[in-house]
Amino acid sequence: MNNIFPEFIKILPKADIKIDGCEAYLFQGKSHQIIFAYFKNDTILAKHKHDSQWEIVLEGKVDLIVNNKEKKCYCKGDSFYIPPNVYHSAFIYAGYSSIIIFNQKDRYRTLQ
């Protein structure tokens, strides 16, 4: 069970992220989205791209590869930026949680 986020975050709409074991809440802005994410399971994110992203690690760790360069590990307290339209992939370890800001108003939809 995810207890990292306070209740006022947990009452936000859930984001429709099709990853087994991912629990995510969506704050929708006019031109941006903020995702509060928790991953219950180890997760592999295949190489993909989208508009820019800034992420703050709250708990756990993630191995990130950006633009086919060296893998970097980010842990609690770290943050990283992914420029727009740059390919990236990741291995997310079980228990990982983060706040992700997308420079994109429609990256995710709310879960129906």
ZAMARGU-4260 file (C-alpha; in steps of 0.2 Angstrom, whole numbers, plus 5000, padded with zeros to 4 digits):
<rodrens>
0) 5000/5000/5000 | 5006/5017/4996 | 5007/5029/5010 | 5020/5042/5004 | 5007/5054/4997
5) 4995/5064/5009 | 4977/5063/5008 | 4975/5079/4998 | 4985/5071/4984 | 4976/5054/4985
10) 4959/5063/4981 | 4966/5069/4964 | 4960/5060/4949 | 4969/5044/4946 | 4980/5044/4930
15) 4977/5031/4917 | 4995/5024/4916 | 4995/5006/4909 | 5009/4999/4920 | 5005/4985/4932
20) 5007/4990/4950 | 5008/5009/4946 | 4997/5020/4956 | 4997/5038/4950 | 4987/5054/4953
25) 4985/5068/4941 | 4985/5087/4943 | 4980/5095/4927 | 4986/5112/4922 | 4982/5122/4907
30) 4999/5118/4898 | 5007/5105/4910 | 5003/5089/4920 | 5010/5084/4937 | 5010/5066/4941
35) 5012/5059/4958 | 5017/5041/4955 | 5021/5025/4966 | 5027/5009/4958 | 5023/4993/4968
40) 5033/4982/4957 | 5049/4982/4948 | 5045/4990/4931 | 5054/4991/4914 | 5050/5006/4904
45) 5054/5003/4885 | 5063/5017/4875 | 5051/5031/4871 | 5050/5050/4869 | 5038/5064/4873
50) 5039/5082/4878 | 5050/5088/4892 | 5050/5080/4909 | 5057/5085/4926 | 5056/5072/4940
55) 5059/5072/4958 | 5063/5056/4967 | 5053/5054/4984 | 5057/5036/4988 | 5067/5021/4980
60) 5078/5022/4965 | 5077/5022/4946 | 5090/5017/4933 | 5088/5029/4918 | 5096/5029/4901
65) 5093/5046/4891 | 5098/5047/4873 | 5107/5030/4872 | 5120/5036/4884 | 5127/5029/4900
70) 5114/5022/4913 | 5112/5033/4929 | 5104/5029/4945 | 5093/5041/4954 | 5088/5039/4972
75) 5078/5048/4985 | 5081/5067/4985 | 5088/5067/4967 | 5080/5075/4952 | 5082/5074/4933
80) 5077/5082/4917 | 5073/5074/4901 | 5073/5086/4886 | 5059/5086/4873 | 5058/5072/4861
85) 5074/5063/4867 | 5072/5044/4868 | 5074/5037/4886 | 5071/5021/4895 | 5071/5015/4913
90) 5071/5002/4926 | 5060/5007/4941 | 5063/4997/4957 | 5048/4992/4967 | 5044/5005/4980
95) 5049/5020/4969 | 5039/5035/4971 | 5041/5052/4962 | 5033/5069/4957 | 5034/5070/4938
100) 5031/5087/4929 | 5027/5085/4910 | 5028/5100/4899 | 5013/5093/4890 | 4994/5096/4894
105) 4989/5079/4888 | 5002/5066/4892 | 4990/5056/4902 | 4971/5055/4904 | 4961/5052/4920
110) 4957/5034/4924 | 4938/5031/4920
</rodrens>
